[in-house]
Amino acid sequence: MKTLFARFAKDDSGATAIEYGLIAAGISVAIFAAVGLVGTQLNTLFTTVKTDLAG
């Protein structure tokens, strides 16, 4: 059992996949934040244009 645990502790073959997953998650969060910010600004802009055209 000790040797099995020692081999498991030394095995780092999945570490790269986990790192890439974390990087992808970070990029996704940044994209969602940017899209949310731009979407809010565009909504405000279109609302202003609509109000100016109607009035």
C-alpha positions in Angstrom: 0.0 0.0 0.0 2.9 2.3 0.8 4.4 1.9 -2.6 1.1 2.5 -4.3 0.7 5.8 -2.4 4.3 6.8 -3.2 3.8 6.1 -6.9 0.6 8.2 -6.8 2.4 11.1 -5.1 5.2 11.1 -7.7 2.8 11.0 -10.7 2.4 14.5 -12.1 1.1 13.6 -15.5 -2.3 15.2 -14.9 -0.8 18.5 -13.6 -0.4 20.1 -17.0 -4.1 19.4 -17.9 -5.2 20.9 -14.6 -3.0 24.0 -15.3 -4.5 24.4 -18.7 -8.0 24.1 -17.3 -7.3 26.8 -14.7 -5.9 29.1 -17.4 -9.0 28.5 -19.6 -11.2 29.2 -16.6 -9.4 32.5 -15.9 -9.7 33.6 -19.5 -13.4 32.7 -19.5 -14.0 34.9 -16.5 -12.2 37.8 -18.1 -14.3 37.5 -21.3 -17.5 37.3 -19.4 -16.6 40.4 -17.4 -15.6 42.3 -20.6 -18.8 41.3 -22.4 -20.9 42.3 -19.5 -19.3 45.7 -19.2 -19.5 46.5 -23.0 -23.1 45.2 -23.1 -24.1 47.6 -20.3 -22.5 50.5 -22.0 -24.1 49.6 -25.4 -27.5 49.4 -23.7 -27.1 52.8 -22.2 -25.9 54.2 -25.6 -28.9 52.8 -27.5 -31.3 53.9 -24.8 -29.9 57.5 -25.1 -30.2 57.4 -28.9 -33.8 56.1 -28.7 -34.7 58.9 -26.2 -33.1 61.6 -28.4 -34.8 60.4 -31.5 -38.3 60.1 -29.9 -38.1 63.5 -28.2 
